[in-house]
Amino acid sequence: MSAHGHPPADPGSQTREAHRVTLIGAVVDLTVGLLKLITGLLVGSAALIADGIHSFSDLVTDGFVLAATHYGRQEPDSNHPYGHGRIETLATLVLGSVLIFVAGGIAWASLMRLIGGEPFEAPGLWAIGVAVVALAAKEWIFRYTLRVALRVNSKLLEANAWHSRSDALSTVAVLIGLLAAQFGAGWVDAVAAILVGIMVGQVGWRLLWESSQELIDTALPEAEREQMQGIAEDVPGVHGVHDLRTRSLGSQVVLDLHIVVAPRLTVSEAHEIGNTVSRQLRNAFPNLADVTFHIDPEDDAGETEHSLRPGLPLRRDVEGMLDDAWREYRVWRERVALDLHYLDAQVDISIYVRQLPPGQSLEEAASELREASRELGWVGRLRVWQGPGKG
């Protein structure tokens, strides 16, 4: 049984907000990147040039984010019943790969410059000023993007925010290198560029790792799963929860679980208990995109999957075999309802009659039928009731 739905926030407004902050970030990245690159070329600062390239890599990833947040947050369709959240995951994977590639190029070029003993000139105060302005701009866009990412619950947008923070941190290293070069320690500029490469590479590796974990359906953290289990078990009528499984689809989460209820509840009551569990979980975890629950009349945690066991006869076959065994008994012929409960690898049977044969009690009628069906090994508890039945 499945209960489908989406977070209460409007996906369209979330997408627009994500686009807005990403476009603002792109303008900042373009402006800052040009300033760093031009200044770095004019003053001969490898660190500033490397930092400019880093800013342009931010501009490229802004494009990935715009595309991914647009397509990744579209509604489910017939070909993608779980939505398009994995588009965000794939974009994050590409983003991490780009960062590692850029990091390697920056670190290698700076290392060769350091080993080659190229002369280092003082960059000048205006180059230092450019670095300060770039640092302030990137720190501001980091904080702004992170706020929006948390509000719209987008891992990709959050990753892009931290990408901006990595650019800000690398600019700190560049600033230190420029100050050192200004005072005659020019080699610090090349070392700063190498450090920038290492920091960018670390961010790229983290994004690669996190997105790959999502692609192989890694579960949510244990603390969140335990919280989900506790919420489900607190719902009245729930006797237990097992086989709770989670996986992420971009910024959304898919959950399925088994809910144990009293064994003789009606289907509709058991299903409503499951719906209540789903509602409570969605209230506590707004990013739940899909909750699928399986109703269990008994706790079968850790047992062999039901569909892999030998099956019990279904109602049509049950009625046929019971008719062969009981057709001569009046209580069977005059039944008005028949309830079947599949429990403990047997079928419990409840027979409802309007009136018993003269002089026969309910227990006597049940004993008579029980004796006549003793060769049917799948027959469990047998009861005869007087009344119209539950149907």
N, C-alpha and C positions, 0 to 999 in steps of 0.2 A: 504494500500500500504506500502510496507516495503523496506528499503534500508539496505542491510547487509554489514558488513565489519569489519575490525579490525584496531587497532592502526597502524600507519605507521611503527613503530619500528618492527624489526624482532623478533617474539616471541621466535625463537630458540636461538638467541644470548642473549636475556633477561634471558631465563631459564638457559643457561650456566653460565651467570654472577652471577645469584642468587645461583646456585650450588657452584660456586667457593668460594664466600664469606662465604657461610654456612659451607663448608668443612674447610676453614681456621678457622672459629669460633669454629668448633668442636675440632680441634687440640688444640686451646687455652683453651677451656673449660676443656678438658681432662687433660692437663698439669697443669693448675691452680687448678683444683679440687683435683688432687692427692697431690699437694704441700700443699694445705690447710688441707686436711684430715689427711695426715701423720703427719704434724707438729702439728695439733690440738690434735691428739691422744698422741703424744710424750710429749707435754707440758701441757696437760689437759685443753685446752681451748674449752669450749662449743661453744663459738661464732665462733671460727675458724673452728670447726667441722661442725657447722650448715652452715657456708658459703661454706664449701667444698661440702656439700650435695646440696646446691643451685647451685653450678657450675655443678655438675653432672646432675641436673635437666635440666640445659641448654643443656647439651650434648644429653639428651633424646629428647628435643624439636628440636634440630638441625636435628635429624632424621625425625621428623614430617615435618619440613620445606622442607627438601630435597624431601621427597615423594610428598608433596602437590604441590610444585612448578613444579615438573615433570608432575604429572597427571593433576593438575589444569589448566595448560597453554596449554593443548593439543587442537587441532582444534575441532570445533563442528563436531558431527557426527549425523547419523540418529536417534539415541536414545537420544542424548543430543544436540538438535539444538541450544541451547543458550550457548554451550560450557560447560566447566567443572570447572568454577570459584568457584562454591560452595564447591568444595573439599578444597580450601584454607580456606573458611569460617569454615567448619567443623574442620579442623586441628587447626585453631585458637581457636575454642571452646574447643577442647581437651587440647590445651596448657594452656588456662586459668584455666581449671579444675585441671590440674597437679600442677600448681603453688599454687593454694589455698590449695590443699592437703599437699604439701610440707611445706607451710607456717604454717599450723596448727600443723604439727608435730614438727617443729622447735620451735615454740612459747611454745607449751605445755611442751616439754622436758626441755627447759630452765627455765620455770616458776617453774616446780617441783624441779629443782636443786636449784633455788633461795629460795623457801619455805623450802626445806629440810635442808638448811644451810650447804651444802657441803663446805669443805675448798677450797680456791682458792690460787693457787701458782703463783708466778711471771713467765710469759711465757718465758722471755729471749729475747734478742735483735734480735736473728736470726728469731724468730717467727714473730716479728714486721716487719723484713725485707721481709719475705714471703708475708705478708699482703700488703706491699708497692708495691712489684713486681706484685702481683695479681691485685691490683687496677689499676696500669698503663696498664697492658695487657687488662683488661676488658674495660677500657675507650677507648683504641685504637680500639678494635674490635667493640665497640658500634658505634663510629664515622664512621668507614669504612662501616659497615653493613647499617647504616642509609643512607649514601650517595648512595649506590647501590640501596637500597629500593626505594628511591625517583626517581632515574634514571629509574628503570624498572617498577615503579608504582605498587609495591606489598605491600598490607596491612599486609600480613602475615610476610614478611621479615622485614617490619617496626616494627611489634610487637616483632619479635625476637630480633631486635636491642635494643628495650626498655627493653626487658628481660635481655640483657647483661648490660644495664645501671643500672637496678635494682640490679644486682649482684655487680656492681661497687659501688653503693650507700651502699649496705649492707656491703661491705668490708670497707667502711669508718667507719661505726658504729663499725665493728669488730676492726679496727685499734685503735679507741678511747678506746674500752674496753681493748685491749691488753696494751695500754700505761697506762691506769688507774691501771690495775692489776700489771704492772711492778713497780708501785709506791705504792702498798699496798692496793688499792681499788679493790680487786678481784671481788666483787659482780657486778661491772660495766660490766664485761665480760658477765654475764648472762643477764643483762638488755639489752646489745647490741644485744645478740642473739634473744631476744624477739622482739626488734625493727626490726631486719632483717626479722623475720617472718611476722611482720605486713606489712612491705614494699613489701615483695614478695606477700602477700595476696592481697594488693591493686592493684598491677599490674595484678594479675590473675583475679580479679573482673572486672577490666576495659576491659580486653580482652573478658571475658564472655559477658559483657554487649554489647560491640560493635558488636561482632559476632552474638549475638542473635537478635540485631536490624536488621542486614542484612538478617537473616533467615526469618524474618517476613516482608521483603520487605519494610523497612523504606525508605522514599524518601531521596534524597540528601538534604543538607542544603538549606534553603530558598534562600540565596544569590545566590547560583549556579543555582537554578531553575529560579530565576528572570533574571539572565544573559542569560540563554538559551532562555527564552521567548523573551527578547529584541533582541537577534541575529536573531531569526526566524521572528519577526515582521518587522525587517529592510530590509528583502528581497523584492525587487520589485515584485508587484503583490499579496503580502500577505495583506489581509484586516484585519486580526486578528488571534490570536492563543488562544486556550483554551484547557482544559482537558490535560494539560501537566503533564505527570507522569513519575517518574524515580524510578529505583531500582538498587541495586548493586549486581553484581555476582563476588565475589572475588575482584580482582583489576579492574574489568571492570564495565561499567554502561550500562543499557538498558533504552531507552527512547521511549515513544510514545506520540503523540500530535495530535490535530486537527488543521488544517490550513484552514482558511476561505479565499476563493478567489471570484472573480467576478462570479455571478451566471450563466452566459452564455458562459463561456470559454469552449473550447473543452477539452475533456478528456486528450489528449496528452499535451496541454499547462499547464493545472492544475497540471498534474503529474510532468512535468519538473520544475514547481515552487516548488513542494514538494521536488524534488531531489536537487534543489539548497539550500533549507533550510537545508537538511540533510548534504550537503557538508560543508556549513558554520559552522554548529554545530560541525562537526567532526574536522574541522580545529581549532576551539576554544577549543574543549574537546577531545584530542587524545584517551582518555580511553573509548570513546563511542564504544561499541561492536555492538550495533544494534539500528537503528533508524526506528521506524514505524510511518508513518504519515497517517492520514485520511483527505481526502479533503472534505471540507464542502462548498456548494454553498451559505450558509447563516449561520449567527451566531446563533447556537442553544445551546449555553452554558447554563447549568442549566436546560435544558428541558429534558423531558422524552426520554430515549434511543429510537432511531428510530425503532429498531426492536421490541420494545414493543408497538408501536402504530399500529392502524389499517392501513393496507397497501393500497397503491394506485395501480391501474392496471398497469401491465407492457405493453411493446410495442405491443405484439401480441394481448392481450385483448383490448388495446386501439384502435388498428386498426379495430378489429372486431366490437366494439361498435360504432365507428365513421362510419364505412361502413354501419351499419344498419341505422344510422341517416342521412347519407349524400349521399347514393349511387345514388340518382336521380340528384345530382348536378354535372354539368360538371367540375367545378373547382376541385372537389374532385376526380373524375374519371381520370382526366388528370394530376394529381399531378406527380411531378418527384422526390420529396423528402419530408420527414416529420421529423421535429425536435421536440423533447419532452424535456421539462425542468420541473423537479419536484421541485417546490418552494412553500413555505407557504401552505403545505398540499393540493396543487392542481397541475394539470398538465398544464403548458403553452404549446400551440401548435403553431408551425409555419409551414405553408404549402407552398411549392414552386411549381410554375407552369411556363411552358415556355411561354404560351400565355393565356390570359384571354378570356372568351367569348366576342363576339362583343358587344360594348356598355356598358360593366360592368367595374367599377373601382375596385381597390384592396380593398378599404374600403367597397364598396357595397358587394363584394364577401364574405368578412369576416363577415359582418353583417348578410348576408343570412345564412351562416353556423352557426353563433352564435345563431341565433333564432331557427334553427333546432335542436340544441343540448342543449337547455336550461334545459332539464330534467336530463342531465348528470352533477351532482353536482360537480364532480371532475375536470371539465374543467375550467381552469383559463383563462389567457389572450390568445386571439386567433388572429393570424395575417396571412395574405396571402401575399406572396412575388412573384415577377416575376423574374425568373432566374433559373439556374441549381441547386441551393441549395448548402448546405455546405458539403454534403456527397461526 
